[in-house]
Structures are given as structure tokens and as C-alpha cells.
């Protein structure tokens, strides 16, 4: 596969990426030179091949400069969520054995406190300002030569699970080929989605998440241009598609919902006809929301199901989804298996835990016990999601096993209820989970974020329950509804439901 250096030689002035709000452009020649300087700095700081660094950066130009610098220095790099607190940040820095820590100045308070609890760091750098005890990143990098280091080899990411159901786990997959021109992990998906050197890829999500990281590096390594939003704004996303004639993009369902709930004049005011492939994943997409997106943008909506662990990969286009609404497709890699609690394979239509056969093994870094729990005796792997297969082999998700509600002996999957409630015109976001009930074990609880929080109250809660009764079987209807001004959903689309569940239980 070509490298950034190849594109720097062939098309030095072509933008590798453009920052959405500022319009700042970084060419392939600039990215290549900066990556060499960063590789030089890593070596000068004592970071050698196979060692780790951590980075806690907002979406900024430096993010991918660091990524490509590590990628040619054989260094394992860990992007950390910009929403974590000091304790979780320090845990990840220490758990991944980071030698260097790079942080955005706007996150300085958390970064400084976390670094104080990370005694093995040999270097701390800050971008875009000052932080106590941290060196200025630009000064340090600019002092380095732009020549390649002598011992280049492929560096890889080690991402951490989002921690929605427990403490974050480092997900490590050692590269099979350490050459800089090794195939990209998403090469097959890139071929399916039609990525090439003319691709203009809109990236609206935080870069520390696996999908934006991997799809942007796939696009740039292939010679395409990425347009990176500093933060997601629904109308700005439409404006950027029109301005740069974006051909590809990556979304989570909450972004679709926010775009669909824009005023009609805003939705219809931008030309999105350049979009050939709008990809979404990360969380279940309500069926009605996806129908609306296909009606609006046409049959360019593609969905996949996978995980940071890389346990299988299913895919479905608009035509396939319209024929199998709610499905996340058939496998591109791996063979899906649905297992019951006794690890027996279930027939089509029956819900169980999703495993995949014929997958490459991964490990949870420094967590051999949790690694073993992710695989059965046959080598089939899982990340704990529940679902079923239909007769044609299409996979459907129900919810994570941890979030399933058992009320009166009946299994209830919150994702179905959430998918309905979010279509209500007054609802912006929703979390459904089980809370204790003396008679039934658990009962269904909904916590709702409204488009206008001033409307919250007992009267609206009653109306929403009645509205649900008209559309759901009685066992799935929330017994009570509370309102929050902002649900703990991260920009990567993941809902931190664990925090809500802990508070209510």
C-alpha cells in the first residue's frame, strides 16, 4: 500500500487534510516532513520501537501529525478520550506504559493532575498553550530535522474500550507486517466503500475514537483528502459537504438525529449530492431514523458492525437494508455465531450473544483474564453484544448483554425502546435501563433529554408513556420517565449508560 511519503513525492501540494472550522490545510509534503520530525523527537526523547506513548488531544491538525510520526517510528500510540477525568486518564497512561504524554492546553487541568500520578513518563508536552511541567510541543518538534529516522518501522494504535460497562481496557493487536507499506487494517472495507485517491472524506467525530482514526488514516494513506470537523455541528456538517464536495463520510446515529431535527430550511439549504457513501456504525440506528436519512440523501447510506477489538465485520448497503430493515448486514470478515448461555449455537431468529469464528486474535493489554473471557474454547470471539441471524444470514443487534432488562422473567432490550422514543418530536436523546422492582425483579426506566428542557415535567412524562403504550407491548413500556438536560453521551456516539444505572441502582 502507498505511504504518506509516496504521496508527498507524487502530489506534494495536495491537501492531506483540512480542518473544517478554520480551513487550515496540511499538504502531503507538510504532513510527511512533520511526521519525520516527530519520529526524530520520539527517538531524541528515548522512545524506542515497540514502546508506548499517550495523547489526549482535541480534534486539531497535530493529532494526525503525531499519528503518522508514531506510525513510522514503530511506536504504539494511545489516544485518550478528551472527556475523561484525572483518575481515568492516569489509569490509561499507566496501564499502557506510556513513556510520553501529549495533551491539548484546553485539557491542561486534567492532564497536569493525571501526569502527576504517572511516574514512568519521561516527557510531557502541551499543544496550544501552557501547562505546568509540560514542554511546548511545537518548539520541541520544530527543533528536529525533517530527515527520516534510521530505524523506521510500522507503529500501531492501542485504543481503549469506552468504559461504558466497566473500567477501560487496552485493545492491542500487534502488526503482522512492520513495513511502512503494510496493508491498512481496513483495506477490504475501503475497497467495498470505494475509497481512492479522489476521495474527499468528511470526519465529524472525535479522532480518539477508533472509526475516525482508522478511516482517516485509510483515506490519507490512499491519497485522499480528509475534512476534519473540530466538533460536530449538524448544519456545519451539511455546509462542509457542499463546500468541499465530500464523497464519503462517517457518522453515528445521534448525528443523523440532530441533522434530521434541523429546521426544514436548513436541511434543504445545502447541496449534498456529492455524497456517494455515508457510513454509520458505533450504536444501533433506529429504523425510522434510517428510513428518513435514505429518503433525504438517497441510497448512499451504508452501515457496518464491528468493534475496536476487530471481532468480525458485517456490512450492508441501503438496498440491502431496505429489504432487511434493522439489520447490520452480512459478514465481510469472520463468521457470526449466536450462542445461548450454555455456549450452544442458536438457530435463526433466536436471540443470543454474538460471537465470530475465523477472526484474528486480539488481546486486552495486560489483562490475560479478560482476554480469555472474550474467546470460547473454539476460538470464537465476542465483545458482549446480543443479537440474532435471520434465515438469509443477516445479523440483527438487540443490545449489550449488560444492558438487557429481565422483568417478570421476560427479556427486554433497551435499544428497541430507545429507538422508538427518540423519534418523538420533542425528544433529543434517550437512555433506557432496568431498575429494581420488588415484584418483577426489574422494571423499565427511561431518562430523556428533550430538545427544549423547559418542557420537562410530569405532564410530558405521562404523555410520553401513553404515546409508548400505543406503539410497544406493555412489558416494554417505561414505568417511569425522568428528564436530564444532557445525557452522558460522548461525541463518539457511545452512551455512558453505566453512570446512569449506577446512580439509579
N, C-alpha and C positions, 0 to 999 in steps of 0.2 A: 504494500500500500504506500502511496506517496507520503512524504513528510512535509512539515511546515517549511523546512529548508528548501525542498524541491519547489514549492510554490513561491518562496522568496526569490529564487533564481528565475523561474519562468514568468511570474507575474508580480514583480516586487511592489508595484504601486496599487495593486488590487486590495480593497479592504478585506481583512480577515474578519473583523467585527466592527460594529458601530454601536455606540451607546445611545439608547432610544431618546432620553430626555435632552441630553447635552449635545447630541450629534457628533460627539468625539469619535474619530475614526482611527483605527490602528491597522496599518497595512501589513501584508505578509512579511515584507522586509523588516519593518519595525518590530513585529512580533518575534521574528527569528532572532534578531540581534538582542532583544531584551531577554529572550529565553536563554541565550548563551551567557549573558551577564549574570543571570540568576543562578545558572548552573555553576558558574565560576564562584559566586558568593557562597553557595552551599559548600563547595569544597574548601574555600577560604575559612569558613566557619567551623570546619571539621566534620561536616555531614557527609558520610560516605555512602557508596552503593549499598542498598538494602536497608538503610536507616530511615527513620520516620521524621516528618515534620507535621505540625498542625497549623491550620489557618482559620481565622474567624473573621470573614470579610463580607461586607455588604456587596451587592452587585456593583462592580466597578471594573475599570479596564485592567487593574492589576491582578484581578482574580485569574484570568486565563494566562497572563504572563507568568505567574507563579506555577500554574498547572503545567505549562509547556516547558518551563525551566526544570521542574522536578522530573518531567517525563523523559528528559534527555540526560538526567544525572543519575538514573537508577534509584531515585528516592521515592519512598512511599509517602503519599501526602493525604492528610485527613482534613477535609472541610468540616467545620463545626457549625451547627445551626446558630444563626445570629440571635435567636430568641432564648437561648439557654441562660440560666443563672450561673453565678460563680461556681457553685458546688458541682453542677453537672459539667461545666466547661473544664474545670480542673480534673474531674474524673476522666474525661476523654483524653486530655493532654497526657495524663499519667498512664492511662490504660494503653494508649498506642505507643508509649515510649518515645514521645516526640523529643527531638533534640532542639528544634527551632519552633518558635511560635510567632505568627504574623497576624496582626489584628487591625481592624479599622479603628481610627481615632474615636469615631462616634460610639464605639463599644468599649471605650477605654476603661470605664469604671469596672465592668465585669472582667475585662482582660487583665487588668492590673491585679485584682484580687485573686483571680484564678492562677496567674503566673506565680504569685507568692506561695501557692500551695503545690507548685510543680518544681521540685528541687533539681530535677535532671536536665532542665533546659540549659543549653549553652549559648542561646541567642534569643533575643526578644526584639521584634520590630513592629513599628506602627506606621500606618498609611493614612495620610490626610490630616495630620495634626500632631499633637504631643500626647504622651502617656508616660507616667512616672516609671523610670527604669527601662524604658524601651528606646531603641535606636530608630532614627528616621530611615525608613525603607528606601526612599528614592536616593538619598545621599549614599547609602551603602551600596546599592545596586549600580548607580552611575559611576562609581569608582572602579568598577570591574571591567576587564577587556571584553570585547564582543566576539572573540575567537571561541570556537568550540572547546570544551574540556577534552583532555586526552583520553579519558576512560568513559565515553558515552555509553549508556545502556538504558533500556526502557524502564521508566518509573511508572508506578500504577497508583490509583487511589485506594484508600481503605476507608470506606464510608461506614457510618454508624447508623443502626436502626433508629427510627424516630422516637423510640421510647414511649409509644402510645399505650403499651401494655406492660411496661416494666422498665428496668434500667437499660440504657442504650447498649448495644452490642456491636463491636467492630466486625465488619464483614470483609474477610480477606480472601483474595484469590490470586495466587502467585502467577505471574505471566509464564506461559509455556514457551514463549519466544521473547528473548530480551533485546532483539534487534529493533532499532528505531522504526523500521518499516514493517514491523509485525502487523498482521491483520487487526483491525479495530474490533473490539468485542461485539459491536452492533453491526458488523458488516452485512450479515444476512438481512437484518431489519432495514438497513439503509438501502439495500438493493430492492427490497419489497416496496419501500416508500418512495423510491425514485430519487434518492439523494445523488447529486453530481456536482460538477464544478460551476454550474449555473444556478444552484440552489440559493435562495435568499430565505434564511430561517429566522422566524420571529420567536424569541425566547422570553416569555413573560414571567417566568417563575424564578425563585431564588436559586442561585447557582450551586449552593451547597447540597442541593438535593440531587439524587443520582440521575434522574432523567435529563434535566437541563445540562448537567455536567457531561454526560455521555453523548447526548445528541449534538451539543455544540462542538465537542471535540471531533465527533464523526464528521460533521459538516465542514469544519475548518480543515481537518486533515485531508478531506476530499477536494479542497479548493473552493468550497462555497463561502458565502458571506453570512455571518450571523448578525442579527439586530437584537441587542440585549436591553430589555427594559430594566431600569434601576429598581422599580417596583411596579406591580401590576395596577393599572388603571383601565377600566373597561373601554372608555371612549378613546383613550390614547392608543390602546392596542389596535382598534379599528383604524385610527389615523395613520399608524405606522405601517399597517398592511398596505394602505393606499399609497403612502409616500414612497416606500421602498419596493412596491410591487412584490411583496413577500409571497413565496411559493409554498413554503412549508411552515408549520408551527406546532407547538406542543402545549397542551392545556390540561387543567384539572377541572372536574365538573363544576366546582364553585365559581370558576371564571366564566364558564358558559352561562351560569345562572345570573351572574352580575351583568353580563353583556345583554342577555335577553330581557332584563328588567330595566334597561335604559329606556328613556322616552323614545317613542317611535321616530321622531325627527332625528335623533342622534343615531339610532340603528340604521336608518335608511340614508344617512347623510354621507356615508363613506363607501368607496368602491372596493369591494373585497374579492373581485372576480379573478385576481391573480392567484388566489389561494388554490393550490392543487391537492394539498394533503395536510389536513388539520388533525393532528394526532392527539388522543387523550388517553389518560390512564390515572393511576395513583389512588383512585377511590371509585366506588360504584357510581355510575351516572344514572340518575332517574330516567326511566323510559320516556316520559313525556318531555323532559328537557332535551333529550337527544333527538326526538322527533322534530322539535322546534328548530334545533340547530341545522338539521338536514333540510328542513323546509326553507330556512333562511339562506344557508351557504351552498346548498346543493349537495350532491353525493360525494363530497370530499372529506367527510368525517371518518377517520379511522380510529379504531380502538385496539389497545393491546393489554394483556395482563401478564405481569411478571413481578419481579421483586428485586431489591438491591442484591439479594443473595444469588440472583440468576437462576432460581429454581423454576425452570420451564419458561416458555414464552408462547402465548397464544395471540392470535391476531384476527381482526375482522374488519371488512370494509363496509361502506354504507349499504350496498345492495345485500350483502350477507346479513347485516344486522336487521334490515327491514324484513327479511324473511325469517329471522330468528331474533325478535326483539328482546333485549335484555341480556343477550349472550355476549361473552368476551371473546368468542371465536374458537377456532381450532388451532392445534399446535404448529408453530414454526420450528421450535426445538423442544425436545422432551416429549414424553407420552403421559398424559394426565390419567391418574387413577383416583377413584373416590373410595375411601375406606371408612368402615364403621369403627366403633370403639375397640373392637377385637381385632382390628387390622385386616379384616376381610374386605375384598373388593365388592362394592355395591353395584347393582345393575343400573341401567339408565333410568333417570327420573328420581332416584333416591339421593337425599342429601347426606353428605358425609364430609370428612376432612380431605382436602385436596393434596395429593402427592404427585410427584412426577418421576417417571422412570427415564433412563437414558439421559442423565444430566451429568455435567462435570461437578465434582465435589468441591464445596467451599468449606471454610472454617470460620467460626466465631473466634476472633483473636483472643488468645489466652483464656479461652472458655471451652476446654475439651468436653466437659459435661453437656453444655448447651449444644455444642456441635453434634454430639452423638444423639441428642434428643430430636434433632432435625431430620434424622435419617432412620429408616426402619432396617430390619435385618437383610432386606433385599437391596439396600442401597437407594431406595426411593426417598426423595427429599420433600419437605414441606416447610411452609412459613406460618402455618396455623390457620389458613383461610378455609372456609366452608363453602361447599357448592355441589353441583351435580352436572352430569353429562346427559344430553338428550340422545335419541336413537341415532342421530347422524354424527355424533361425536363433538357437538358444540358444547362448550363449557359455560356454565352459569354460576355466578357468585351469589352467595346468600349473606355471609358476614364472617367476621373473625370468630373463631371458636370462643375466645374470651368474652365476646360481647353478646353471645346468644342468651336469650331470656327463657327460663323454664317456668311457666306459670300454670299451675294445676296439672303438671305433667306434660304440657304441650310446649314444643319448641317454637319460639318466636324469634324472628331475625330482624333486628332493628333497622337494617338498611332499607327494607321494603317500606316501613312506616316513614322513615326519614325521606325516602324518595317521593312519597305522596305529599307529606306536609309541606315540603319545600316548593311545591307547585302552587300553593295558596298565594294569592296576590299580595298578601300583607307580610309574608314570611320571607326572610332573607337567608336564614340558615337554621338548622335544627339538629339536636342530638337526642337520640332515644336509647334508653338503657333500662335495666331492671333494678328495682329497689325492693327491699324486704317486704313481704306480706305474710302475716301470721297464718292465714288460711291457705293461700295458694303457693307459698314459698317465695315467689316474686310477682311483682306487678309492673306494668309498662309505664315508664315515666318519660315525658318529653320536656326538654328545655329548648326554648325557641328564641332566636334573635330576629327581631322584626325590622322591616325596612324603616319604620318610624317607631322608635322605642316609646314615644309619648302615648301610643295607643295601647300599651301593655296594661293588663288588668283582668279582674275576674270575669268580666263580661266577654272579653275576647277569648279568654281561655275556654269558657263554656261554649262559645260559638265554634271554636276550632275542634273541640271534642265532638260536637254534634255533626260538624262537617265530615269528620273522620268516620263517624258511625255510618254515614251514608255510603262510604267507599271502602271500608275494611270490615272483615269479620270481627265479631265482638271481642275475641281474645286478643286481637292486635290493637284495639283502640286504646290510646293512653288513658289511664285512670285519672291522671292529673297533669297539668301543664304549668310550668314556670317560665318566666321570661328573663333573659340576660341581655344587657346592652351589647355585649360582644362575646361570642363563644370562643373557646380556646382552640381555634383552628389556625394552623400555621399556613404560611403562604404556599407551601408545597402541596396543599390540599388535604393534609392529614388532620383529622380532628383528635385532639388530645383528650379523648373521652375518659381516659383513666383518671384524670384530675376531677372531673365531674362525678364519676362513680364513687371515688374515694370520699368526696365531700358529702354525698348523699347517704352513703352506707355507714 
